């Protein structure tokens, strides 16, 4: 077996490279610098679950057994690849999207509160992970994989 050099492997949210999968009307995330980086692009669970013309949703909207199951199923083949790469000594860095209800790492979006019946609720940004990245974290921890998460 060839001795491979140890490198940083970036596992990134789908829309960091393909903004066409984001909810329409939402600002694009800052561009991800791909130069000289080894990248694994994750699928977009929101796009797969709700399609390209979906409305903005919060973490609570996506926090259903069906959506969590989809997230686990989407990530499972990636978990094996990441596990193998990490066991070869590579550093795993997972990059999410700030405020995302699915791919947030440091912050996510939750439902706000209405002041009265006639007002729309304002969504709130809170500390915490989105649904997809919670499921990713659970799977990686189960496999005892060392990794760093960042936005």
C-alpha positions in Angstrom: 0.0 0.0 0.0 1.3 3.4 -0.9 2.1 5.8 1.9 -0.1 8.9 1.3 0.7 12.3 2.6 -1.6 13.5 5.4 -3.7 16.5 4.4 -6.6 18.6 5.5 -9.9 17.3 4.0 -12.7 19.9 3.9 -16.2 18.5 4.1 -18.5 21.3 3.1 -22.2 22.2 2.9 -23.4 21.9 -0.7 -24.3 25.6 -1.2 -20.8 26.8 -0.4 -20.0 25.7 -4.0 -23.4 25.7 -5.6 -25.6 28.6 -4.6 -28.4 27.4 -7.0 -29.6 25.0 -4.2 -30.2 27.8 -1.7 -33.7 29.2 -1.0 -34.5 31.9 -3.5 -34.0 35.4 -2.1 -31.5 34.5 0.6 -28.0 36.1 0.4 -25.3 33.8 -0.9 -22.8 32.6 1.7 -19.3 33.9 1.4 -17.4 32.1 -1.3 -15.5 29.1 -0.1 -11.8 29.2 -1.1 -11.2 25.9 -2.9 -7.6 26.6 -4.1 -5.2 23.8 -3.1 -7.9 22.2 -0.9 -9.2 18.6 -0.9 -13.0 18.9 -0.8 -15.9 16.6 -0.1 -19.1 18.4 -1.1 -22.1 17.2 0.9 -25.6 17.0 -0.7 -28.2 19.6 0.1 -30.9 17.9 2.3 -33.3 20.9 2.0 -33.2 20.9 -1.8 -33.7 17.1 -1.9 -36.5 17.2 0.7 -38.4 20.3 -0.4 -37.2 21.1 -3.9 -35.8 24.2 -5.6 -38.8 26.5 -5.0 -39.1 25.9 -1.3 -40.0 28.6 1.2 -37.7 29.8 4.0 -38.0 27.5 7.0 -36.7 27.3 10.5 -35.0 24.6 12.4 -38.3 23.7 14.0 -39.9 23.3 10.6 -37.3 20.7 9.6 -37.1 19.0 12.9 -39.3 16.0 11.9 -38.5 12.3 12.0 -38.7 12.1 8.2 -36.3 14.9 7.6 -33.8 13.6 10.2 -34.0 10.2 8.6 -33.3 11.7 5.2 -30.3 13.6 6.6 -28.9 10.4 8.2 -29.4 8.5 5.0 -27.8 11.2 2.9 -24.7 11.3 5.1 -24.1 7.6 5.7 -22.0 6.9 2.6 -20.0 10.1 3.3 -19.4 8.9 6.9 -17.5 5.9 5.7 -15.4 7.9 3.3 -14.6 10.5 6.1 -13.8 7.7 8.6 -11.4 6.1 6.2 -9.6 9.4 5.4 -9.4 10.3 9.1 -8.0 6.8 10.0 -5.3 7.4 7.4 -4.2 10.4 9.4 -5.9 13.2 7.5 -7.4 16.2 9.4 -11.2 16.5 8.8 -12.6 20.0 8.8 -16.4 20.4 8.3 -17.7 23.8 7.0 -21.3 24.8 7.5 -23.4 27.8 6.7 -24.2 30.5 9.3 -27.8 30.7 10.4 -28.9 27.7 8.3 -31.7 25.5 9.8 -29.9 22.5 8.3 -26.2 23.3 7.9 -25.6 25.8 10.6 -22.7 24.9 13.0 -22.4 27.9 15.3 -25.8 29.5 14.6 -29.1 28.4 13.3 -32.5 30.0 12.6 -35.5 29.3 14.9 -39.1 30.7 15.0 -39.6 33.9 16.8 -42.6 35.1 18.7 -45.6 37.1 17.6 -46.4 40.2 19.6 -50.1 39.8 18.7 -52.3 37.8 16.3 -51.9 40.2 13.4 -48.1 40.3 13.2 -45.8 37.9 11.5 -43.3 36.3 13.8 -39.7 37.3 13.3 -37.3 34.5 13.1 -34.4 34.5 15.5 -30.8 33.6 15.1 -29.5 31.4 18.0 -26.4 29.5 18.9 -26.6 25.9 17.8 -26.4 23.5 14.9 -28.8 22.9 12.1 -30.6 19.5 11.8 -28.3 18.0 9.1 -25.1 19.0 11.0 -26.6 17.6 14.3 -27.1 14.3 12.5 -23.5 14.5 11.0 -22.1 15.2 14.4 -24.0 12.2 15.9 -22.7 9.8 13.2 -19.1 11.0 13.4 -19.1 10.8 17.2 -20.5 7.3 17.0 -17.6 6.3 14.8 -15.1 8.1 17.1 -13.9 10.3 14.3 -11.8 13.4 15.1 -13.0 16.5 13.3 -13.3 20.3 13.5 -16.5 22.1 12.7 -16.5 25.7 11.4 -18.7 28.2 9.6 
